[in-house]
Amino acid sequence: MLSSDSMGMITKRHWIDSFLDASLVFARDSQIYLLALGSGSLSEEIYHRTREAFAVYIAGINSALSAGRGFIAGGRLTLADVCFVAELALFHNEKPRAKDLKNRGLDPILSEKVEEQYPMAVTHFARLSKHPAFGPDVDPYMQKIERATA
């Protein structure tokens, strides 16, 4: 028979696995989107599919964080948080191409509205981007994207 501590670990692992699965789905769509956007071959189908995948992904993260957790899957940093930071940082590559989207009559997915709609997720990303485990890699990467956006 499993102890309550063992059951808690199994539940937590399942919770983390669920977030990793969601991250994989989002990563697939976002990579297709960013590659198509960068090559000039973006279709409206890819755009809308990615917009929906982003909304589902970020809403799930926001919901998990709204439950009063300090991190996505509980009170400490897990692989779910690592994956979230990596995926959202990569998705920021949309920003330098915002004008291309607008020229096609499309709004950037990663817009100012995201912060309003998903404040917990955006705050979590900003906080983890400065975390000692991420900051040395994420901060220069984000600065590079901001320079390309300017």
N, C-alpha and C positions, 0 to 999 in steps of 0.2 A: 504494500500500500504506500502511496506517495504522501509525504508530509505536506502541510499547507505551504511551507517554503518552496518545496519542489513544484507544487501546483502553481504557485505564484510565478516562478521562473518560467514554467512552460507557457503560462498565459502571456507573460511579458515577451517571450521569444516569438509567440504567435503574433502579438501586436506589432513587434518590430518587423517581422516577416511581411505582414500586411502592408506596412508603409513601404517596404522595399519593393513589393510587387507593384504598388501604385506608382512608385518612382520609375520602375522599368517601363511601364506603359507610357507615362509622361515623357520619359527620355526618348523612347522610340519616336513618338510624334514630334517632339521638339527638335530632334536631330534632323528628321526629314524636312521640317519647316525651315530651320536655320540654313541647311544646305541649299534648299530651293530658293530661299530669299537671297542668299549670297550669290547664287549663280544666275539669278534673274529668271528662274523657271517656276516661281511660286504660282500655284493654282489656287483658286478660291476654295476648292475642296480641301486642300492641305491646310490653308489658313483657318478655315472654320473647324476642321477636325482638331487642330492644335489649340485653337481658342477654347474649345470645349474641354480638351484634356487638361489644359492649364487651369481652367476654372474648377474642375473636379479635384485636381491635385491640391491646389492651394487652399481650397475650401476645406478639404480633409485635414490639412496641416493646421489651418486656422482653428478648426473645431477641436482638434486634439489639444492645442495650446490653450484654448478657451476654458478647458476643464481645470485650469489652475496648475498645470504641470510646468515645471521649469524647462523641460525639454519635451520633444515630441512623444516619446514613449515612457515618460515618467520623470523622476527626479534627478536623472543624471544623463550625461551625454551618451548616446548610443549610435550605432551605425545608421539608424534612421535620420538622425541629425546630420551626420556626415554626408549622407547621400543628398539630403535636402539642400544643404549649402552648395554642394557641387552642381546639382541640377539647376538651381536658381542662378548661380553665378554664370553658368554656361548660357542660360537663357537670356541673360543681359546682353548677349551678342546681337540681340534684336535692335537694341537702342541705336547703334550707328546707322541702321538702315530704316529708321522711322520715316525719313523723308520719302524713301522709295515706296513704303507702304501707303503713305498719305497720297502720293502721286497716283496710286492705283485705286484710291478711294477707300482704303482700309485703315483702320485705326491700329496702332501698335497694341499688342496684347499686354505688354508690360507697360501700362500707362499709369498716370497719376491716380486713376480710379482704383487701382489695385491696393494702394495704401489705405484708401477709405473703406474698401470692401473687406479686406483681409488684414486688419491692423496687427493682429497677433503674429501672423506668419511673417509679415514684413519686418516687424520689430525683432523677431527671433533671428531672421536672416542677418539683419544689421548687427545684432549682438554677437552672433556666432562668427561673423566676418572679422570681428575684432578679438575673438577668443584666441588665446595663445596657441591652440592646436591648429587654427585655421589662418589667423591673421597674416603670418609671414608669407603665405601663398595667395590667399584670397585678396587681401588689400591691394597689392601691386597689380593683380589681375583686373580688379575693378577700376583702379586708377587708369589703367591702359584703355579700358573700354570707355571711360569718361572722356579721356583725351581724344579718342576716335570719334566720339559723339559731338564734341565741341566744334 
